[in-house]
């Protein structure tokens, strides 16, 4: 557990990380649970269980480092195509995680959030999600955001429909729909955009994840599977991120023309 006397800046510096160069928001595509299990000669369910352990470890490490937000891709809207026994196990694992981590989340001052469509999720899972959100709504530490039943195209569709309803109701003029209005209508409304997107298992795609929000995020891919992702690997991603020059579509003012 993190001590109340813990100083994230001192801890980051002890790892050779510059606190000022850490990302405010890290988003992760957690990939490779099943493949990790298969290579270990285990069932896919064992991979998902080990992946849940990695969530716990990386969340705590982000708290130690003073990261503002960690958003994890837990279940995509396309994952419902998987065999029913696997989906049932994932729902049971999610419920177990929400219950088991509740006290720790509170102790660590974590604010819990979920993005994605609620339709299709079991009532008992929704109840535990809502309880964690309610209990942590006033916490001021890391925001832990889980993307569950999430797909970015669906999110954008929902946002556009929401804005269209406001226009029809006379609450919003069409010409008032700008990037800020669209951002505010997304599931992530009010959250900062990710600075760093991490993907495990070596896949070179973004898989319908936060398509609007990662427009200027730095990408970092590792061949390691998510159950293998540990704090030293996270530190490697952060060191690489710190060396990047983020221009947001502009030019380096120090560069010659």
N, C-alpha and C positions, 0 to 999 in steps of 0.2 A: 504494500500500500504506500502511496505517496505521502510523505511527511508534510505537515502544515508549514514547516520551515524550509521546504524545498524551493529553490530558486531556479526556474527554467533557464534563465540566461547563463547562470553559472554552470548548470548541467550541460547545456549545449556547448559552451566553450570548452568544457572538459573533454568533449568528444571531437574537438577540432572544428566545430560548426560555429559560424558567425551568426549570432541571434538575429541581427538585422537582415540577414539574407535568407532566413527561413521562410517558406511559403506560409501565407495566412490560412489557406484552404487547400487540403490535399484530397483528391478524389482517387479511388482505387477500383479497378475492375479485378475482382478476385476470381481468377480463373485457374483451373487445373486440379480441383479437388478429386474428381473421378480418375483422372489420369495418374495422379500421385498414388491413389489407392491401388490401382491396377498394377503399377510398377512395384508396389510393396506386397503384391499378392493378397490384397485385402478387398473387401466389398466397397462399392462406391459410397455407401453410407458411412464407412469408416473415414473416408476422405472428407466428407462434409463435417463430421464431428471434429476432425483435426483442424479443418478450416475455421470452425467456430472458436477453437482455442487460439488460432492466429489472430482472429478479430479481437479477442480479449487482450492479447499481448501487445498488438500494435496500437490499440486504443490507449492502453496505459502508457505506452512510450510516447505517444503524441501529447498526452497530458503532461508528462515529464518535460517535454520540449517546449511546452507553451503554445502548441499549434492551436489556431482559433477554431478550425472546423475540419472534421474528417468525414467524408461521404463515401459509403461503401455500397457497391453494386451487389446486392444480396440475391435478388430474384428478378429476372427480366420478365416482361410480359410474354416473351417467346418461350420461356422455360416451362410453361404449362403443357408444351408438347411432349415433355419427358414422360416416361412410364409412371402410371398412377402411384405405385408403391414408393417410388423415389420422391414424388411430390408430397405424398402423405408424410414421409419421413422428414422432409425439409420443413413442413409445417409444424410437426411435433418438435423438431429441433429448435425452430424459431421461438415457439412458445416457451420451451425449456430455457432458452437463452434469456428471453425477456424477464422471466421470473428469477432465474439464478443470478443475473447481473444487476438486478434492481438496487439492492443495497449498496453494492460497490459503486454503481453509477452515482448514487446520491453522495456517498463518502467522497468521491473524487470531484464533486461539484460539476458533473457533466450535464449538459442540457441535451435531452434526447429528442430526436425528430425523425419523422419518416416521410418519404416522398413516394408517390406512385398511386395507382388506382386501388381503392378499397374493395371494389366489386370483385368477388371471387375468393377473397380471403376468408378463412373460417371465422365465425363470430368470436370464438374463444381467443383466437390470435388478435383480432381487432381489439378486444377488451383489454388484453395485456399491453398492446401498443398504446392505447389511449391512457391507460393508467401510468405507464412510464412517462408519457408526454406530460400528463397532468402533474405528476410528482416532481418533475424536474424543470418545470416551466420558468421558475425564478432562479435557477442555477446560472452561474456566471463564468464557468470554465469552458472547456472544450465543448463544442456542439458536435455530437455524434449523430450523423444523419444516415439512416439506412434506406436505400432505394429498394423497395419491395413491390413486386408486381409493377415494375417501372419500365417504360419505354419512352424514349425522348420524342419520337414522332407523335405518339399518343398524347404526351404532355403538351406539345405544341398545338395539336388539334384541340385539346381541352381549353387551352389558353385562348385560342382564336374564337372558339364558341362562347367563352365567357365574355370576351370583349364585344362580340357581336350582340349578345344579349343586352349588354350595357348601352350599346348604340341604339338598339331597338327600343329600350326603355327611356331613351332621351337623356341618359346619364353621361354620355360620352359622344363627342362629335368624331366622325371618321378621321378628320385631319389631326385629331389629338392622339391617334394611335401611332406611337413612335417606339423606339427601342426600349425606352424606360417603361412604357405602358405594357409592352409585351413581357419584359423581364418580370414586372410585378405580377403578371397574371399566371406565370409559370408556377409549378409546385414549389420551386425554390425562391419564390418572391420574398425579398427581404434578406436573403442570404448573399454573401459575397461569391463571385464566380471563382471556380477553382484556379489556383495558380499552377498546380502540378497535378498531372494525371499519370498514375502508375498503373501498368498492366502486367500481370504475372503470366507465366506459361508461354511467353515468347510470341504470342499472337499480335500481329501488326494491324489491328483494326480497333475501332472504338465501340462497335457493337450497340449502336443506338443508345448511347449513354451520354446524357448531358450535352447534346449536340449544340444547343444555343450557348450554353454556359462555358464550354471549353474552347471558345473561338480563339482565345489567345493563351490558353494554358500550355505549359511546357510538358512534353510527353516523355515518359521514361518507361522502358520495357525491359523486363528481366526474363530469362528462360526458366527461372525457378517457378515451381508450382506454388499456389497460395499457401498450402500447409507448410511449405518450407520457408515462407517469408517471415523474417525475424528482425529484431531491432538493428543488427549490423547492416542488413540489406537496406532497411529504411534509411539508415545513416548514409549509405552509399548514394542512394537516390537524392538525398538532400544535399550532399556535397556536389554532385553533378549539377543539380538545380542552381546552386549558388554560383557556379561558374558560367551559367547561361547569361546572355545579354538579351533582355526582354525589351523589344522596341515597339511592340503593339502596332505594327504596321508602319512605323516611322523609320527614321534613320538615326544612327548614332551621331550625335552632334559633334563628337570628337573625330569622326572619320573624315578622311579627305574626300572630296567630291571629284 
